[in-house]
Amino acid sequence: MKTISIRFLLLFGSIFLFSGCDKIEGPYFKEDNTVNTTVEFPEVNPDTLIRKILIEEYTAQQCQNCPTQGHLPLAQLLETYGNKLVAVCIHAGSLARPDLIPPFDYDFRTELGDVLYNDYVIAGGSGIPCAVVNRTRYNNVFPLANNNWEAAIQSIDTQLYAGIQIINEYDNNILTTHLKSSFYKNYSNKVILSVILIEDSFISPQLDGSTTIENYTHNHVLRTSLNGIQGSYLNESGFVEKDSSYVKSYQLNFTDHDWTKANCSIIAILYDETTQEILQTEISPL
């Protein structure tokens, strides 16, 4: 009887503890899910680095205007800015919801994409296509129509805070991504590392105006996150120091996914936990 009472009290206490928490703030260093780093990173001269810019385009397969007002201007910007610009296409919202029958039965949505869509597009009162540049406001708004994308890119501060090195290893359907983040300036706020997988050249139907293009080529498609929705601290405190480097490694199992390894890339993102501004981003094909 005494044992039962103790178990009851423990159970009751656990229920009270969890029910009393409305929201759990992150990210959590203890849930970092890192693996051992088994590579050596080459030395990098900071003078050879630039601050790269992330553009996150919000799109959907049943968005009539997305090919001409989203995908095309994005491709033009990538051609103009080259490796200075890193792109992610996030399929989210009602127009990304798959139908039960073809042609729009493929589900491009991701958990991370849905969160970003709610935080930036819905909260910003925008429709799609739109894009967010470096998770900063331009003209006091986050989601921008394509006529503002280039101006927003040009408005980003070019000073170099950090550099990111990525080494990918792939064996037996397991991707291991090793990352080294090196800081060249002091930075006062906590910094978060987000690591995501994107895929290019994925063929699937797309609405273009009133026409359904059956064999449409989807590029920069967000597939998943390797370290959770909110990313991870680089160290236990989250604060970084000038002239310091931080190494992380993560694994991803490709089994049971329809991703084509040769078309996939890893994107690493360092961002300010307080302002959400992206300090550096880097992309590395598998």
C-alpha positions in Angstrom: 0.0 0.0 0.0 2.8 2.4 0.9 4.5 1.6 -2.5 1.3 2.4 -4.4 0.9 5.7 -2.5 4.5 6.7 -3.4 3.9 5.8 -7.1 0.7 7.8 -7.1 2.4 10.9 -5.6 5.2 10.7 -8.2 2.7 10.3 -11.0 0.6 13.2 -9.7 3.6 15.4 -9.3 4.7 14.6 -12.9 1.3 15.5 -14.3 1.2 18.7 -12.3 4.7 19.6 -13.5 3.9 19.2 -17.2 0.4 20.6 -17.1 1.7 23.8 -15.5 3.9 24.6 -18.5 2.1 26.3 -21.3 5.1 26.8 -23.6 8.6 25.3 -23.6 11.2 27.8 -24.8 14.1 26.6 -26.9 16.5 25.7 -28.3 17.7 23.0 -26.0 21.4 22.2 -25.9 20.7 18.8 -24.3 18.6 17.8 -27.3 21.3 18.7 -29.7 21.6 15.1 -31.2 25.1 15.6 -32.3 27.4 12.8 -33.3 31.2 12.5 -33.0 33.2 14.6 -35.4 35.6 12.5 -37.4 37.1 14.9 -39.9 39.8 17.6 -39.9 38.8 21.0 -41.3 41.4 22.9 -43.4 42.6 26.3 -42.3 40.6 29.2 -43.9 41.8 32.8 -44.5 39.0 35.1 -43.4 40.1 37.6 -46.1 38.7 35.1 -48.7 35.3 35.0 -47.1 32.1 37.0 -47.7 28.9 37.4 -45.7 26.4 35.3 -47.7 22.7 36.1 -47.8 19.8 33.6 -47.4 16.6 34.1 -49.4 13.7 32.0 -48.3 11.0 31.9 -51.0 7.5 30.7 -49.9 5.7 28.7 -52.6 3.3 25.9 -53.3 2.5 23.5 -56.1 -1.0 24.9 -56.6 0.1 28.5 -56.5 -0.8 29.9 -60.0 1.6 32.8 -59.8 4.6 31.1 -58.2 6.4 30.0 -61.4 6.4 33.5 -62.9 6.4 35.7 -59.8 8.5 33.5 -57.5 10.6 30.8 -59.1 11.7 32.8 -62.2 12.8 36.0 -60.4 14.6 33.9 -57.8 16.5 32.1 -60.6 17.5 35.5 -62.0 18.8 36.7 -58.7 20.8 33.5 -58.2 22.4 34.1 -61.6 23.1 37.7 -60.8 24.6 37.2 -57.3 26.2 33.8 -57.7 27.6 32.2 -54.5 26.7 35.4 -52.5 23.1 34.2 -52.4 21.8 31.0 -51.0 18.1 30.0 -51.7 15.6 27.8 -50.0 12.1 27.2 -51.4 9.5 26.5 -48.7 6.2 24.8 -49.7 3.7 25.8 -47.1 0.1 27.1 -46.6 -3.2 26.0 -48.0 -2.0 25.9 -51.6 0.7 23.4 -50.6 -1.8 21.0 -49.0 -1.8 17.9 -51.2 -4.9 16.5 -52.8 -6.0 12.9 -52.3 -5.7 12.3 -56.0 -3.2 13.3 -58.7 -1.8 15.5 -60.0 -1.3 17.5 -56.8 -1.1 14.6 -54.4 2.6 15.0 -53.5 3.3 16.5 -50.1 6.2 19.0 -50.1 5.4 20.4 -46.7 7.8 20.1 -43.7 7.4 20.8 -40.0 10.1 23.5 -40.1 8.6 25.1 -43.2 5.2 25.3 -41.6 6.7 27.0 -38.5 8.6 29.5 -40.7 5.5 30.2 -42.8 3.4 31.0 -39.8 6.2 33.1 -38.2 7.0 35.2 -41.3 4.2 34.9 -43.9 1.0 34.6 -41.9 2.3 36.9 -39.2 3.3 39.4 -41.9 -0.1 39.3 -43.5 1.2 38.2 -46.8 0.3 35.7 -49.5 2.5 33.7 -51.8 4.7 33.9 -53.7 6.9 36.0 -51.4 10.3 35.8 -49.8 12.2 36.8 -46.7 15.7 38.0 -47.0 18.1 37.1 -44.2 15.1 37.0 -41.9 15.3 40.8 -41.7 12.7 43.4 -42.4 12.8 45.6 -45.5 10.6 48.6 -45.5 9.5 47.4 -42.1 8.1 44.0 -43.3 9.5 40.5 -43.6 7.6 38.9 -46.5 8.4 40.7 -49.7 7.0 40.6 -53.2 9.6 39.9 -55.9 10.0 43.6 -56.9 11.6 44.2 -53.5 13.9 41.2 -53.3 17.0 42.7 -54.9 16.7 45.9 -52.9 16.4 43.9 -49.7 19.5 41.9 -50.7 21.5 45.1 -51.3 20.4 46.5 -47.9 22.1 43.7 -45.9 25.1 44.7 -43.9 28.2 43.1 -45.6 30.5 42.9 -42.5 31.7 39.4 -41.8 30.9 38.0 -38.4 31.6 34.3 -39.1 32.5 31.7 -41.6 31.0 28.1 -41.9 32.8 25.1 -43.2 30.8 22.0 -44.2 32.1 18.5 -44.9 29.6 15.8 -45.9 30.1 12.1 -45.7 27.6 9.6 -47.1 27.6 5.9 -46.6 24.9 3.2 -46.7 22.1 5.8 -46.9 23.4 7.7 -43.9 24.5 11.3 -44.3 26.9 12.7 -41.7 27.4 16.4 -41.9 30.3 18.0 -40.1 30.3 21.8 -39.5 32.8 24.3 -38.2 31.6 27.8 -37.3 34.4 30.3 -36.8 33.8 33.8 -35.5 35.9 36.8 -36.5 34.1 39.5 -34.5 32.6 39.9 -31.1 28.9 39.3 -30.9 26.7 40.1 -27.9 23.6 37.9 -28.4 23.2 34.2 -28.4 23.8 32.5 -31.7 21.9 29.5 -33.1 23.0 27.0 -35.8 20.3 25.6 -38.1 21.2 22.8 -40.5 18.8 21.9 -43.3 18.6 19.7 -46.4 17.3 21.0 -49.7 16.8 19.2 -53.0 17.1 20.4 -56.6 15.7 19.1 -59.8 12.7 17.3 -58.3 10.1 16.6 -60.9 6.5 17.1 -59.9 3.4 18.8 -61.2 3.0 22.6 -60.7 0.2 25.0 -61.5 1.2 27.8 -63.8 -1.6 30.2 -64.3 -4.5 28.0 -65.4 -2.1 25.3 -66.8 -0.9 22.3 -65.0 2.7 21.5 -65.9 3.1 17.8 -65.2 6.9 17.6 -65.4 7.8 20.8 -63.6 11.3 21.1 -62.1 11.3 22.2 -58.5 14.5 23.6 -57.1 15.9 24.5 -53.7 13.1 22.5 -52.0 13.3 22.4 -48.2 13.3 18.7 -47.2 14.1 18.5 -43.5 16.2 19.9 -40.6 19.1 17.9 -39.2 19.0 19.6 -35.8 15.4 20.4 -35.0 13.0 23.3 -35.7 14.8 25.8 -33.6 18.3 24.6 -34.3 21.1 24.3 -31.7 23.4 26.4 -29.7 27.1 26.1 -30.7 28.0 25.6 -27.1 26.3 25.2 -23.8 25.7 28.9 -23.1 24.8 30.0 -26.7 27.3 32.9 -26.5 30.2 33.0 -28.9 33.6 34.6 -28.8 35.8 36.3 -31.3 38.6 34.1 -32.7 36.8 31.0 -31.6 35.5 28.0 -33.6 32.8 25.6 -32.8 32.4 22.1 -34.4 29.1 20.1 -34.7 28.2 16.9 -36.6 24.8 15.6 -37.4 23.4 12.5 -39.1 20.4 12.0 -41.4 19.0 8.7 -42.7 17.9 8.8 -46.3 16.1 5.4 -46.0 12.3 5.6 -46.7 12.7 9.0 -48.3 12.4 9.7 -52.0 15.3 12.2 -52.0 17.9 11.9 -54.7 21.3 12.2 -53.0 23.0 13.7 -56.0 20.5 16.6 -56.1 20.7 17.4 -52.4 22.7 20.0 -50.5 23.2 21.0 -46.9 22.6 24.5 -45.9 24.0 25.8 -42.6 22.6 29.0 -41.0 23.9 31.0 -38.1 21.4 33.4 -36.7 20.8 35.7 -33.8 18.4 34.2 -31.3 17.1 37.6 -30.2 16.6 39.3 -33.5 16.5 36.2 -35.8 18.8 38.0 -38.2 21.1 35.6 -40.2 24.8 36.3 -39.6 26.1 33.8 -42.1 24.9 30.9 -44.3 26.7 28.3 -46.3 25.7 25.6 -48.8 27.4 22.4 -49.7 26.2 19.8 -52.2 26.3 16.1 -51.1 
